[in-house]
Amino acid sequence: MHGRLSESSKGWTKELRSISWNDKEAKYDIRDWLEDLEKMDKGVTLSKEEIVALRDFLNGLEL
């Protein structure tokens, strides 16, 4: 699972991706990627519990 959140004028895209390493439970990763996924920037990795807490927090915002 992945989704593009934004794209910069320099070709970087901020994406949310579900990533599983070594057959462990998937984590959720938000970071910037250069086209063709050749380079990545620093990001944040969230557990299932953290992404659910983030979702609940965002749902409570008045945007």
C-alpha positions in Angstrom: 0.0 0.0 0.0 1.3 3.5 -0.8 -0.1 6.9 -1.6 1.3 10.1 -2.8 0.7 13.0 -0.4 2.5 15.8 -2.4 5.1 16.6 -5.0 7.7 19.3 -5.0 8.8 21.4 -8.0 12.2 19.6 -7.8 10.6 16.2 -8.5 10.5 14.8 -4.9 7.3 13.2 -3.8 6.1 12.8 -0.2 4.6 9.3 0.2 2.9 7.1 2.8 4.0 3.5 2.4 3.3 0.3 4.2 6.5 -1.6 4.7 7.2 -5.0 6.2 10.7 -6.3 6.9 11.7 -9.9 7.7 8.1 -11.1 7.8 7.3 -8.8 10.7 4.1 -6.7 11.1 4.0 -3.9 8.6 5.1 -0.4 9.6 3.9 2.9 8.0 6.5 5.1 6.6 6.2 8.8 5.5 9.1 10.3 3.6 10.2 12.1 0.5 11.4 10.1 -2.5 13.1 11.2 -5.7 11.5 10.0 -8.9 12.0 6.3 -9.7 12.7 5.8 -5.9 16.4 6.2 -6.5 16.9 8.4 -3.5 15.0 9.0 -0.3 15.1 11.7 2.4 14.7 11.4 6.1 11.2 10.4 7.2 9.2 8.9 10.1 8.1 5.3 10.6 4.9 4.6 12.6 3.5 1.3 14.1 -0.1 0.3 13.4 -1.0 1.7 16.8 0.7 5.1 16.0 -0.9 5.4 12.6 -4.3 4.7 14.1 -3.7 7.4 16.8 -2.6 9.8 14.0 -5.7 9.0 12.0 -7.9 9.7 15.0 -6.1 12.9 15.8 -6.5 14.1 12.2 -10.2 13.2 12.1 -10.7 15.4 15.1 -9.2 18.5 13.4 -11.4 21.1 11.9 -9.9 21.7 8.6 
